[in-house]
Amino acid sequence: MIPITDTISLDPSEIEESFIRSSGPGGQNVNKVETAVQLRFDAARSPNLPPPMLARLRRLAGARMTADGVILITARRFRSQERNRQDALERLVDLLRRASRPPKPRRPTKPTLGSKTRRLKAKTARGQIKRLRGGIGPLD
């Protein structure tokens, strides 16, 4: 089991890995060895993710999540396949941990008396400037 939080953990069988050729560093190996890792995790069908967490995950994942609810992570930062596998898994776990934390509720606040006064003074000054722009009266 892959721990996400104290109460949530993933079964490794839920994660699917495929290997692709990397365009990054690798020297002569870059054209021969499939070092990049493409990790797939079906978040929508995972029994371990609660619905509120899944909703937050959809928002956080953005383009990395398909319409079917599958998260796709491609790791090609390193030259070795094993390091890329670790990197992809760490990125998935980090994404899931961020989605597991509920957002801090917003507390509505009121503007202070000082800020209201400053705003009204600024509006008055601006209106004065505009009033002074007007044309001059009739010339006798």
NORZIHU-V318316 format. One record per residue. N is the residue number from 1. OMEGA is omega as a letter, one per 40 degrees, with the letter a starting at -180 (NA if undefined). D_LAST is the distance of its C-alpha to the last C-alpha in whole Angstrom. Layout:
n: (N/N)
omega: (OMEGA/OMEGA)
d_last: (D_LAST/D_LAST)
This chain:
n: (1/2/3/4/5/6/7/8/9/10/11/12/13/14/15/16/17/18/19/20/21/22/23/24/25/26/27/28/29/30/31/32/33/34/35/36/37/38/39/40/41/42/43/44/45/46/47/48/49/50/51/52/53/54/55/56/57/58/59/60/61/62/63/64/65/66/67/68/69/70/71/72/73/74/75/76/77/78/79/80/81/82/83/84/85/86/87/88/89/90/91/92/93/94/95/96/97/98/99/100/101/102/103/104/105/106/107/108/109/110/111/112/113/114/115/116/117/118/119/120/121/122/123/124/125/126/127/128/129/130/131/132/133/134/135/136/137/138/139/140)
omega: (i/a/i/i/i/a/a/i/a/i/a/i/i/a/a/i/i/a/a/i/a/i/a/a/i/i/a/a/a/a/a/a/i/a/a/a/i/a/i/i/a/a/a/a/a/a/a/a/i/a/i/i/i/i/i/i/i/a/a/a/i/a/i/i/i/i/i/a/i/i/i/i/i/a/i/a/a/a/a/a/a/i/i/i/i/a/a/a/i/i/i/a/i/i/a/i/i/i/a/a/i/a/i/a/a/i/a/a/i/i/a/i/i/a/i/a/i/i/a/i/a/i/i/i/a/i/i/i/a/i/a/i/a/a/i/a/a/i/i/NA)
d_last: (93/90/88/85/84/87/87/86/88/89/92/92/94/90/89/89/89/89/89/87/87/84/82/81/83/87/88/91/91/88/89/93/92/90/89/86/86/84/85/84/84/84/82/82/85/86/88/87/83/82/79/76/77/77/74/72/74/73/69/71/73/70/71/74/75/76/76/79/79/81/79/80/80/80/81/82/81/84/87/90/90/91/88/86/88/87/84/83/85/83/80/81/82/79/77/79/79/75/75/78/75/73/69/68/66/63/62/58/56/53/50/50/48/46/46/44/42/41/40/38/36/36/34/32/31/30/28/26/26/25/22/21/21/18/15/12/9/6/4/0)
